[in-house]
Amino acid sequence: MSIKPLTCIIIDDEPLAVSLLQQYAAKEQQLRVLATFTNPLDAIRFLKTNEPDCIFLDVQMPEVTGLAFMQSITKKILVVFTTAYDAYAVDAFDLDVVDYLLKPVTEERFHKAVIKLQGRKTAQPPGNSNTENDWLFIKSGYKMVKVHFEDILYLEGMRDYTAIHTITQKILTLQSMRQMETLLPGNSFARVHKSYIVNLSKITVAEKGKLMIEATSIPVGSTYAETLNKKYLGR
C-alpha cells in the first residue's frame, strides 16, 4: 500500500530550532514541509487559505503561545508540540496532541513522531467509520497492517508502544491506547485497565480483579470494574 506523504508546517520563534526540524523533515519520505514560521501570527494567516495535515508547534512563543494557537485553529490539523519544558504535558494530552517533543529534539525522536502522525492520519480512512467496517489499518513500523476486529484478542499498553495481540500475531504500533480506544467499536471492545483493552467476545473467564482470554490473565482496574460488570458482563 502506497502511503501519501503528510504535509506539514513548522512554527517556532527560534530560527535554529526551525532549521533543525527542517533538516530532520527532509530525511523523511513520508513528510513534506509546506512552510516554516518564526512568527505564529504569520502561520495563522497562512492557515486561512491552506490546510496542512500537521503542525510542529513550539509552546512558548512571545506573540502567541502554542496552547493559544491550538485553540485558534478551526480546521482539523494534527499537532506535535516541540518545547524545552515538560510542564505542558497535561495540556497536550487534553488537547489530543499527537506527540510531545522535548528540546533538544533528536532525529530518532522526530522520526517516531512522524510515524505517530502517519498512523493517526491513516488509521481511519476519510469518510469511513469503524461502525461501517470490520477492520482497520494499523501503522506498524514502515508498514500498514490490516487487522480485522474479530481477530484481535486484546491490546496492551507498553512504554513506547501499543501491542495488539491477535489470534495469529502481535503487532506493535506507536499509536497510544487512547487513540486505539477511539478507533475500536465500543460495543465489542472495552477498556478494563489503564494498560489493557479487551475484545469482549474473547473473554473465557471473568473473576474478581481479572479476566482470562485464552491462556492470558488480564487485570481489571478498580476504576473500570463497575462499568465492565454492569454494561458488558450483566452483573
DOVOMI-887308 format. One record per residue (C-alpha): residue number from 0; x, y, z. Coordinates in pm, 1 decimal. Last residue first. Layout:
% residues N
(NUM; (X; Y; Z))
...
//
This chain:
% residues 235
(234; (-2352.2; -847.5; 3678.9))
(233; (-2451.2; -821.9; 3312.7))
(232; (-2097.6; -878.1; 3182.4))
(231; (-2082.6; -584.3; 2943.5))
(230; (-2254.7; -280.6; 3087.3))
(229; (-2287.6; -367.7; 3453.5))
(228; (-1970.7; -568.8; 3515.3))
(227; (-1743.4; -369.1; 3285.7))
(226; (-1872.4; -37.3; 3414.9))
(225; (-1813.5; -144.4; 3775.2))
(224; (-1468.0; -289.4; 3709.0))
(223; (-1316.5; 3.9; 3519.0))
(222; (-1199.0; 221.3; 3809.6))
(221; (-1088.3; -88.2; 4004.3))
(220; (-858.9; -199.9; 3724.0))
(219; (-917.3; -542.5; 3572.2))
(218; (-602.8; -747.7; 3519.5))
(217; (-580.7; -971.9; 3209.9))
(216; (-470.6; -1335.7; 3254.8))
(215; (-363.3; -1494.2; 2928.4))
(214; (-429.1; -1860.1; 2843.8))
(213; (-723.0; -1788.8; 2609.2))
(212; (-850.8; -1454.1; 2730.9))
(211; (-897.7; -1474.3; 3106.6))
(210; (-1025.4; -1179.7; 3306.5))
(209; (-909.7; -1031.2; 3635.3))
(208; (-995.5; -839.6; 3950.9))
(207; (-1289.8; -1051.0; 4059.2))
(206; (-1330.1; -1325.2; 3803.0))
(205; (-1436.8; -1335.1; 3439.4))
(204; (-1346.0; -1643.5; 3232.8))
(203; (-1344.8; -1700.2; 2854.6))
(202; (-1328.0; -1341.9; 2732.5))
(201; (-1279.0; -1336.7; 2353.5))
(200; (-1616.0; -1180.2; 2269.8))
(199; (-1531.4; -879.4; 2486.5))
(198; (-1224.0; -790.9; 2282.0))
(197; (-1004.9; -638.9; 2550.3))
(196; (-832.8; -307.2; 2613.5))
(195; (-545.0; -317.9; 2860.7))
(194; (-284.9; -82.8; 3014.3))
(193; (-505.9; 158.0; 3210.4))
(192; (-728.1; -141.5; 3285.7))
(191; (-1055.8; -282.2; 3156.9))
(190; (-1100.6; -68.1; 2845.8))
(189; (-1377.8; -233.1; 2647.5))
(188; (-1414.3; -366.8; 2292.7))
(187; (-1712.9; -504.2; 2100.2))
(186; (-1987.1; -244.4; 2152.0))
(185; (-1730.6; 37.1; 2162.4))
(184; (-1605.7; -29.4; 1809.1))
(183; (-1228.5; 35.0; 1803.5))
(182; (-1080.7; 358.7; 1666.5))
(181; (-1136.6; 573.6; 1976.6))
(180; (-973.2; 312.0; 2201.6))
(179; (-675.6; 296.5; 1967.3))
(178; (-605.3; 664.8; 2016.9))
(177; (-625.3; 633.7; 2395.5))
(176; (-403.2; 326.3; 2389.6))
(175; (-143.2; 529.7; 2201.8))
(174; (-42.8; 477.7; 1840.8))
(173; (325.1; 384.4; 1817.1))
(172; (230.8; 39.7; 1690.9))
(171; (345.4; -313.8; 1767.9))
(170; (156.0; -606.8; 1617.9))
(169; (146.7; -946.8; 1790.2))
(168; (44.7; -1239.1; 1571.2))
(167; (-202.4; -1516.2; 1482.5))
(166; (-510.8; -1476.9; 1701.6))
(165; (-432.9; -1111.3; 1760.8))
(164; (-241.1; -925.6; 2030.4))
(163; (-211.6; -555.8; 1952.6))
(162; (88.7; -416.9; 2140.1))
(161; (76.3; -40.9; 2199.1))
(160; (416.5; 120.9; 2200.5))
(159; (651.7; 348.5; 2392.5))
(158; (613.0; 210.7; 2744.7))
(157; (361.9; -64.5; 2675.6))
(156; (-17.2; -55.7; 2654.5))
(155; (-160.5; -399.8; 2580.1))
(154; (-441.6; -459.7; 2335.2))
(153; (-659.5; -770.4; 2344.1))
(152; (-772.9; -1070.5; 2140.5))
(151; (-799.2; -907.1; 1799.0))
(150; (-905.5; -1137.4; 1513.7))
(149; (-1270.6; -1026.4; 1520.7))
(148; (-1162.0; -665.6; 1471.6))
(147; (-991.2; -748.2; 1144.7))
(146; (-640.3; -605.9; 1116.6))
(145; (-483.0; -465.5; 800.2))
(144; (-117.0; -383.2; 857.4))
(143; (30.5; -61.4; 717.8))
(142; (406.6; -93.0; 705.8))
(141; (701.5; 134.3; 787.7))
(140; (698.4; 48.7; 1157.5))
(139; (346.5; -68.0; 1236.7))
(138; (71.2; 167.7; 1121.3))
(137; (-255.9; -14.9; 1178.2))
(136; (-523.6; -42.4; 909.3))
(135; (-878.1; -104.2; 1024.3))
(134; (-1129.5; -385.2; 1010.1))
(133; (-1498.8; -471.4; 1039.0))
(132; (-1602.6; -158.7; 851.7))
(131; (-1914.1; 58.3; 873.6))
(130; (-1908.4; 112.2; 1253.4))
(129; (-1537.6; 181.6; 1217.4))
(128; (-1612.0; 498.0; 1029.1))
(127; (-1542.0; 594.6; 672.8))
(126; (-1535.4; 932.5; 501.4))
(125; (-1164.2; 975.3; 543.1))
(124; (-975.5; 648.8; 620.0))
(123; (-929.6; 568.5; 990.8))
(122; (-579.6; 454.6; 1080.0))
(121; (-425.9; 671.9; 808.4))
(120; (-384.7; 1008.6; 978.4))
(119; (-316.4; 878.9; 1328.3))
(118; (-60.8; 630.7; 1198.1))
(117; (111.1; 889.4; 982.0))
(116; (136.5; 1125.9; 1276.5))
(115; (269.5; 852.2; 1505.6))
(114; (531.9; 755.1; 1247.4))
(113; (632.3; 1121.2; 1214.5))
(112; (668.7; 1147.7; 1592.8))
(111; (894.1; 841.8; 1595.7))
(110; (1114.4; 1006.3; 1332.4))
(109; (1146.6; 1319.3; 1546.2))
(108; (1263.1; 1105.0; 1837.5))
(107; (1532.5; 945.0; 1623.2))
(106; (1646.5; 1281.1; 1484.2))
(105; (1685.9; 1421.6; 1833.5))
(104; (1487.1; 1717.6; 1966.4))
(103; (1679.3; 1940.5; 2205.8))
(102; (1414.4; 2004.3; 2308.4))
(101; (1128.0; 1789.8; 2433.6))
(100; (891.1; 1651.1; 2172.8))
(99; (527.4; 1591.5; 2268.1))
(98; (321.0; 1378.6; 2032.1))
(97; (-23.7; 1353.1; 1874.0))
(96; (-176.4; 1642.8; 2069.6))
(95; (-522.2; 1549.5; 2194.6))
(94; (-582.0; 1891.5; 2353.2))
(93; (-620.9; 1734.3; 2698.0))
(92; (-298.3; 1536.9; 2649.8))
(91; (-107.9; 1849.4; 2545.7))
(90; (-239.2; 2035.0; 2849.6))
(89; (-111.3; 1753.4; 3071.3))
(88; (229.8; 1760.0; 2900.4))
(87; (268.2; 2136.2; 2933.6))
(86; (516.3; 2130.3; 3223.7))
(85; (769.4; 1928.3; 3023.0))
(84; (962.7; 2235.7; 2908.4))
(83; (1205.3; 2281.4; 2619.5))
(82; (921.0; 2259.1; 2371.6))
(81; (803.3; 2097.6; 2049.6))
(80; (433.9; 2006.8; 2041.6))
(79; (308.1; 1782.1; 1761.8))
(78; (-27.9; 1879.3; 1612.7))
(77; (-273.6; 1711.8; 1374.4))
(76; (-499.3; 1950.7; 1183.6))
(75; (-879.8; 1953.5; 1184.4))
(74; (-952.9; 2313.1; 1091.7))
(73; (-1076.7; 2572.2; 1342.8))
(72; (-736.3; 2653.6; 1487.0))
(71; (-745.6; 2934.9; 1743.9))
(70; (-732.6; 2698.0; 2040.7))
(69; (-415.9; 2548.2; 1900.5))
(68; (-251.9; 2890.2; 1880.5))
(67; (-345.9; 2967.4; 2240.2))
(66; (-169.0; 2649.9; 2353.6))
(65; (131.8; 2721.5; 2132.1))
(64; (165.8; 3064.3; 2286.7))
(63; (104.5; 3370.9; 2070.9))
(62; (339.8; 3666.7; 2024.1))
(61; (620.2; 3569.5; 2263.8))
(60; (642.3; 3195.9; 2190.7))
(59; (644.6; 2911.2; 2442.2))
(58; (471.9; 2604.6; 2300.4))
(57; (655.6; 2539.5; 1973.6))
(56; (439.9; 2371.6; 1711.0))
(55; (516.6; 2103.1; 1455.8))
(54; (194.7; 2120.3; 1255.8))
(53; (5.7; 1851.2; 1065.3))
(52; (-202.0; 1764.0; 759.2))
(51; (-158.7; 2106.9; 606.3))
(50; (-466.5; 2316.2; 524.8))
(49; (-401.4; 2640.2; 338.7))
(48; (-600.6; 2960.5; 282.2))
(47; (-672.0; 3076.1; 636.5))
(46; (-385.6; 2860.1; 760.7))
(45; (-126.5; 3100.9; 621.9))
(44; (-273.2; 3391.7; 820.9))
(43; (-242.9; 3188.9; 1141.2))
(42; (113.8; 3098.6; 1044.9))
(41; (203.7; 3465.1; 1006.5))
(40; (68.0; 3526.5; 1357.3))
(39; (283.7; 3236.8; 1480.3))
(38; (601.8; 3430.9; 1398.7))
(37; (908.9; 3215.3; 1337.5))
(36; (729.6; 3036.2; 1056.2))
(35; (802.8; 2745.9; 823.5))
(34; (619.6; 2640.3; 507.7))
(33; (490.7; 2342.8; 309.1))
(32; (719.6; 2081.0; 462.1))
(31; (667.4; 1734.8; 311.6))
(30; (671.2; 1419.1; 522.3))
(29; (651.0; 1048.8; 436.7))
(28; (996.3; 1031.5; 281.4))
(27; (1151.3; 1169.6; 599.7))
(26; (1508.7; 1293.0; 557.7))
(25; (1399.7; 1648.8; 470.5))
(24; (1192.6; 1653.4; 789.4))
(23; (1503.2; 1614.3; 1006.2))
(22; (1675.5; 1906.9; 836.3))
(21; (1361.3; 2117.8; 858.9))
(20; (1334.0; 2035.7; 1229.1))
(19; (1689.1; 2164.3; 1281.3))
(18; (1627.5; 2482.8; 1081.0))
(17; (1313.7; 2565.6; 1279.5))
(16; (1502.0; 2521.1; 1607.6))
(15; (1781.1; 2744.8; 1478.2))
(14; (1527.8; 3011.0; 1375.8))
(13; (1382.5; 3027.0; 1731.6))
(12; (1023.9; 3159.9; 1729.1))
(11; (898.7; 2813.5; 1632.9))
(10; (628.1; 2706.2; 1388.8))
(9; (684.1; 2424.6; 1139.3))
(8; (429.6; 2343.6; 869.0))
(7; (327.4; 1999.6; 749.0))
(6; (213.4; 1790.9; 454.9))
(5; (195.3; 1418.4; 512.4))
(4; (319.5; 1192.3; 236.0))
(3; (60.4; 961.6; 77.2))
(2; (115.3; 599.7; 173.5))
(1; (135.1; 339.0; -101.9))
(0; (0.0; 0.0; 0.0))
//
